[in-house]
Amino acid sequence: MIPTPGDAAALRVAVEPTRDPHLVAAVEGAGGSVVPLEEARVLVWIGGPDGVPALPDHVEWVALSTAGIERFVAAGVLDDRRTWTNASGFYARGVAEHALALLLAGTRQVVRSAHTRWAKDAVDPAVRTLRGASVAIIGAGGIGRELVPLLTACGARTLAVTRSGRPVEGAALTVPAERTEEVLAQADHVVLAAPDTPETRHLINDHTLALLRPHSWIVNVARGPLIDQAALYRALTTGLIEGSALDVTDPEPPAPDDPLFALDNVVITPHVANPAGRLTEEMAGPLAENLRRFVRGEDLLSVVEFGRGY
Amino acid sequence: MIPTPGDAAALRVAVEPTRDPHLVAAVEGAGGSVVPLEEARVLVWIGGPDGVPALPDHVEWVALSTAGIERFVAAGVLDDRRTWTNASGFYARGVAEHALALLLAGTRQVVRSAHTRWAKDAVDPAVRTLRGASVAIIGAGGIGRELVPLLTACGARTLAVTRSGRPVEGAALTVPAERTEEVLAQADHVVLAAPDTPETRHLINDHTLALLRPHSWIVNVARGPLIDQAALYRALTTGLIEGSALDVTDPEPPAPDDPLFALDNVVITPHVANPAGRLTEEMAGPLAENLRRFVRGEDLLSVVEFGRGY
C-alpha cells in the first residue's frame, strides 16, 4: 500500500531530543511511526529552545511540549512556514488542580499552620470557606475552564475574564479583558491563569490590589510577571489583602532571601503545577488526539498564534 | 391565641450560655422565641459539658453545638429523658472542604514546599494528581458524603466505608466497616471521617498502614485516637506511606516537641476544620431546619444514638 497524506501510515513522527516512551506510545497508538527527523512530517520536541534542529521543509508541524513558549519566541525558533502547537491546554486539568490546592491551602490556613505549631488561636479565626465565595479567574483559557467545575463543586461562584469575553461554561459571569477591574472589585479571591504578554504584565499592581478585600487571596499558576511582586509584598504586609499562593515568581527561581519566603500568609510552590516528572505522561493523550486530527486533516488543538507569542 | 404543641408560637427556645445572635436569628426565623431555660421546651447549648445546667422536665430536646460529643458522654451529661442532637452533620460541608484542602496540600506537595525554599528538584517528582486516584473515606457519614462530590470533581474514585455498608451516592464502592481492610488495600489515599468509638480507635495501626502504598497520604479530620500515632510516625519515617495531613492529633493539642512537627511529609492544622469562630454561623441554617421539624413533629436531624456515644 502506498501511503497517501491522509493515511495514518503516512504519519511519520520524530520524537526528539529523546524518544520518550510515553510519546512514542502516543504516536504508535495514533497509527503513526517514529522516524528520524530527516524522514518526518511531524516533530515532537520535548525540551527548551536550545538545540531545536534546523527544520527541513517536509516538517509540517512542530509539537512543543511546554505550556508557555516565551523562550521559543525570544530565541527566534518559531517560523511561519509550518504549524506550531504548544501544550498549554494539555496540562490544564493538572494545573487547575494545583490552583485549587493553593487556594485551599491559603484560605483554610494550611500553610500558616505549617509555619507554626498548633497556633489554634491565630489560625482558627482566619479559616475561610469557598462556599459562597466569588473567585475571579483571570485568563479563563484551558486552565481556567478546568478550574470552574472544581470551584463550583466547592460552592464558589466563578467570575471569568477572557480575552474575548465569550461566556465560559459554568461561570456566573464572563467579561472581556478590558473589564478585569470590574471583576476584581467583586471578587473574594483571584486566580491568575493568563499568558504572559505585554497586556498582562503587572496586571496585579498597586492599583488593582487596592480593588481587592482584606480577606482576599491571590493565586498565580500562570507566569510570575503577571504580578508586580513589590506591590504584592506591600499589600501582604499592610493587610490590604490576606494572602497569596504562588507557583510562579518573578524572577524565577526567587532569590533565596526573597522577603516573600518569610511571610506566613504566602504559599510558594516551585513551579510544579505541571510537574516536569509527569510531563510526557500528561502530554501523551492530547498528543495522540492531535495526531489523529492531523491525519484526518482537522484543526489541531493548541496551535500557536504566530506573532502573538502564545 | 393559645399555643398548641404543634405551633411555632409554642417554640420556646433557650439559647445558652450566651444568646448568640446567629442562633437567636435561627430561632426567630423558625417562628420561635428565645426564652429563659425555666420556660423552654428546647435548649440550644453552645459550649462544652461543663456548666450544662440541671434540665427541667419540660426541656424536650437539647441541641448541642459540637460535632463530637465524647466529652458530654464522659461527663455523664446525656440522659434518656429527652432527645439530644449533636451538630456533626451541620458542619459536614466545611469539614469536607478542609479534608480536600489537606489531601491536596499533601499530594501537591504544598506543605513540603513551605518547609523549603524553591526546592524544585525535591518537590517536582513527588507532586501527584487526584485524577484517577482511589480515595478511601473511612466513615462516610455526613462529612464523607459531602466529600464524595469534591473528590469526584477532581477526577478521583471514592471507596466508601460506612457502618452499614449502605451505598453512598457517588462512591464507586461502599463496604461495611468490617471490610475496611479490603478498601485500604485498594486505596491510593485515605480520609478518616469516622466517629471515635471503641471500634474505630487505632483503626490506623501498624497492620493497616502496611496495607497502604508508598505514595499514600492519610488525612484525618475526625478524631486523633483513630490513628496509632506511634505507628504513623514509623510509617512516615520508613517510607511505608508518603505522608499524612492531620487536623486532629492524639493527644490534642500535641506536645510542642511532638516529632511529627519536624517531618516535611506531615501537614498539621490545629483542629480548625470546623473553625470555632464560624461555628454558630454554620450551625444557624441546620438548627432552623431542625426547629421547623420539631414544630411539625418530624424526625430531627443528627439525633444522638443514646448508648452509642455519637
Contacts between the chains, C-beta under 8 A, distances in Angstrom:
chain1	res1	chain2	res2	distance
A	93	B	131	6.5
A	93	B	155	7.4
A	94	B	129	5.5
A	94	B	131	7.4
A	97	B	104	7.2
A	97	B	108	7.1
A	97	B	129	5.9
A	97	B	130	6.4
A	97	B	131	7.2
A	97	B	154	6.2
A	98	B	108	5.5
A	98	B	127	7.8
A	100	B	104	6.5
A	100	B	154	7.6
A	101	B	101	7.9
A	101	B	104	3.6
A	101	B	105	6.3
A	101	B	107	7.8
A	101	B	108	4.1
A	101	B	110	5.7
A	102	B	108	7.9
A	102	B	110	6.7
A	104	B	97	7.2
A	104	B	100	6.5
A	104	B	101	3.6
A	104	B	104	6.0
A	104	B	105	7.3
A	105	B	101	6.3
A	105	B	104	7.3
A	105	B	105	4.8
A	105	B	110	4.6
A	105	B	111	7.7
A	107	B	101	7.9
A	108	B	97	7.1
A	108	B	98	5.6
A	108	B	101	4.1
A	108	B	102	8.0
A	108	B	269	7.2
A	108	B	272	7.7
A	109	B	269	6.8
A	109	B	272	6.7
A	110	B	101	5.7
A	110	B	102	6.7
A	110	B	105	4.6
A	110	B	110	6.8
A	110	B	111	6.8
A	110	B	267	6.3
A	110	B	269	5.9
A	111	B	105	7.7
A	111	B	110	6.8
A	111	B	111	7.0
A	111	B	114	5.0
A	113	B	267	7.6
A	113	B	268	6.3
A	113	B	269	4.3
A	113	B	270	6.2
A	113	B	272	7.6
A	114	B	111	5.0
A	114	B	114	4.8
A	114	B	115	6.9
A	114	B	267	6.5
A	114	B	268	7.4
A	115	B	114	6.9
A	117	B	254	7.8
A	117	B	256	5.8
A	117	B	261	5.4
A	117	B	268	7.9
A	118	B	253	4.6
A	118	B	254	6.1
A	118	B	256	7.8
A	118	B	268	7.0
A	118	B	270	4.4
A	119	B	270	6.4
A	120	B	253	7.2
A	120	B	270	3.9
A	120	B	271	6.6
A	120	B	272	6.8
A	123	B	269	6.8
A	123	B	270	5.4
A	123	B	272	5.5
A	124	B	270	7.2
A	124	B	272	5.0
A	124	B	275	4.8
A	124	B	276	5.4
A	124	B	277	5.5
A	125	B	275	7.2
A	125	B	277	4.3
A	127	B	98	7.8
A	127	B	272	4.9
A	127	B	275	4.2
A	127	B	277	7.5
A	127	B	278	7.4
A	129	B	94	5.5
A	129	B	97	5.9
A	129	B	278	7.6
A	130	B	97	6.4
A	131	B	93	6.5
A	131	B	94	7.4
A	131	B	97	7.2
A	149	B	153	5.6
A	150	B	153	5.4
A	150	B	154	6.6
A	152	B	153	7.7
A	153	B	149	5.6
A	153	B	150	5.4
A	153	B	152	7.7
A	153	B	153	3.6
A	154	B	97	6.1
A	154	B	100	7.6
A	154	B	150	6.6
A	155	B	93	7.4
A	253	B	118	4.6
A	253	B	120	7.2
A	254	B	117	7.8
A	254	B	118	6.0
A	256	B	117	5.8
A	256	B	118	7.8
A	261	B	117	5.4
A	267	B	110	6.2
A	267	B	113	7.6
A	267	B	114	6.5
A	268	B	113	6.3
A	268	B	114	7.4
A	268	B	117	7.8
A	268	B	118	7.0
A	269	B	108	7.2
A	269	B	109	6.8
A	269	B	110	5.9
A	269	B	113	4.3
A	269	B	123	6.8
A	270	B	113	6.2
A	270	B	118	4.4
A	270	B	119	6.4
A	270	B	120	3.9
A	270	B	123	5.4
A	270	B	124	7.2
A	271	B	120	6.6
A	272	B	108	7.7
A	272	B	109	6.8
A	272	B	113	7.6
A	272	B	120	6.8
A	272	B	123	5.5
A	272	B	124	5.0
A	272	B	127	4.9
A	275	B	124	4.8
A	275	B	125	7.2
A	275	B	127	4.2
A	276	B	124	5.4
A	277	B	124	5.5
A	277	B	125	4.4
A	277	B	127	7.5
A	278	B	127	7.4
A	278	B	129	7.6
